[in-house]
Amino acid sequence: MHIFFTYPRVLWALLLVIIPIILHLFSFRKHQHVFFHSIFLLQESQDEQNRTRTKLQEILILISRIIAIAFLVCAFAQPYIPVHAEKTEPNQTVCIYIDNSLSMQNETKEGIAVEIAKSRAMSILNAYTPQQSFYIISNNPSVSDQIPLTKQQAEQKIAGIQISPFSPPISEICLQAQSLDLHKKNTLYIISDFQKYNSDIANFPTDSLFHITCVPIISEKTNNISIDSVWFETPFRVKNQIETIHVRIKNHGNQTHTDIPVQLFINDTLRAISNIQIEAENFVDITMEYSVANTGIISGKVSLDDYPLLFDNDYYFSYTIRNTINVLSINENQENTHITKLLQYDNYIELTQNSRHSIDYSLIQNYDVLILHELVEIPSGLIHTIQNFLELGKTCIVIPHKNSSIDSYNTCFAQFSNHSFIGYDTTTISIQGFDAHHPIFTNVFESAKTNIIYPIITSHFIIEPATNRIITLANHHSFVSNISLLKGACYVFTSPLQKEQGNFITHPLFISFYNMILLVQNNQTIQTTLSDKIKIIAPQKATTSVIHIIRPEKNIDFIPFVATSLHSQEILLESFDAIQESGIYYALVEDSIFSGIAINYSRNESVMDFYTSQEIQDLCMTYNKTNTTLISGNQNTIQTHIRDALQGIQLWRYSLIIALFSMLIEIVLIRFWKFFLRRPTNIHQ
């Protein structure tokens, strides 16, 4: 054990101990002679004994004076015993991260986890000098995170921290703290429950100028049940259709639960209830059915009751049922009667036929589906319109003519795809198979069949590369592919849909053409996780009007940051700072709601699995994080540990106490020595 001094130059004052030594060696006290007229009153002479006692007194006084001076000097030099190999610099960047994610609502033995974290942060503040500045970071990104705060300002910010739905990986917090000041030694305190899914200790930065101190909040695994996900059985929504949704419910605890009611609400009306039993650490999938008789925005919620964690008990979803799907077919000469018959009996689909020579390109954006029917060449003006059309998330179906210009089609494809026609094959060939899992084959066959007699194709274009094939020919060429790289789908047939080109139009596979049109609604995102970027298609008037995001029952109304594409009316909602809760939100323009947005909390937070202090230390050793340490214990323990790390174990108080005690001994020796030596005497008559 080595002792160091904060101000070692003060030790030169130890030379002052020479003063009492000199005083001891050179006593200037004059001897006084006392005369007695008679010696019979004196006791027996004890000169020699008194002389010895006097010398002992003087030596003890000398020693006490030397000790008092020496330890008084040491007290001013501030001795300490360093806790670590090198003493922490007092002038450094100090950053405190308080994890306020949803899991920090968990109840611990000491109280609510986030409140314990805030109290630990206050202890860290108190361990530093009042002159130290601090950076306070939480899961809510803010400009104030980049501003150094005084101790008082830091206390106010810590007190105002509330639970947040955001939970970035802790390594991102480390990088944020590391970038605050690259020219100083930087210390980051991570106060967290260290939930396993985002505690990526392996990615912590390793830097000698960046020290990480983990302060774990001990949380126990909670018996939590959550609604993990919701999805539809069919990919498209239609009015009066029986909708079947699948709900996955997870049990994250070690107990089996029975008779848990799960409720389905559609537009705030209870539509279905199902009781479930779920085994420990397992999941169960259930189905729930309903139908909707109206069009417009449909808002849904699946709900269950589970305590103590409530944030994952509700799962929201939203979608839009259109009044009609508007389809425009641009024909070279005449319309395709087979397509017309397929669509004419469905009131939900409104088909418009137009000749290539009389089409107004500006009106194409008003349609949902565009069919290019046997065009020999694709006009250059139409090519640009098709690109914009696909950027809006709409659907384009391309059916070539047997004499179509390969160069013209490839020029069009190049605007939104890496596919191209490379030739025309006149060999008669059969369709070999199809991707049965693709949504365009939903409800085409009642059950999976292996003995299907496939249609014959007399000729076809060859398209490369051979990717994204939906229907495949026997020579492994594509008959139908989705070639779009944009948001919308572009289905390309490689053969005309005419009787002389084969019998596909009379085969059950031709029903997939109908589903291609219905799937234009499948580009809707029925839900998103809070903090994700959302893309929605706004009406034409949104380009000149202000968009609002509202949630009436919570009195939420804000104007988001928007970015409008140069080629479409797609609105990108970049920032969701004003959304802190899950629920159904609506996009509004000119008092008209045009989109529903379902926001859910991240289900990663539902897994109540945490690293223990020992596991954190083991991971730091495994990944060689030599700049990462751990503090555990209560408030006082943490504060003492940090002070010891900053200043070492301070010894100046002990030095001062010893100096004062030595001075007291000196006073006692001078004033009361004679009383210690006094003995009872006999008086002789």
Summary of the structure (lengths in Angstrom):
residues: 685
radius of gyration: 42.2
end to end distance: 66.7
largest distance: 161.5
contacts: 2021
relative contact order: 0.13
helix: 31%
strand: 29%
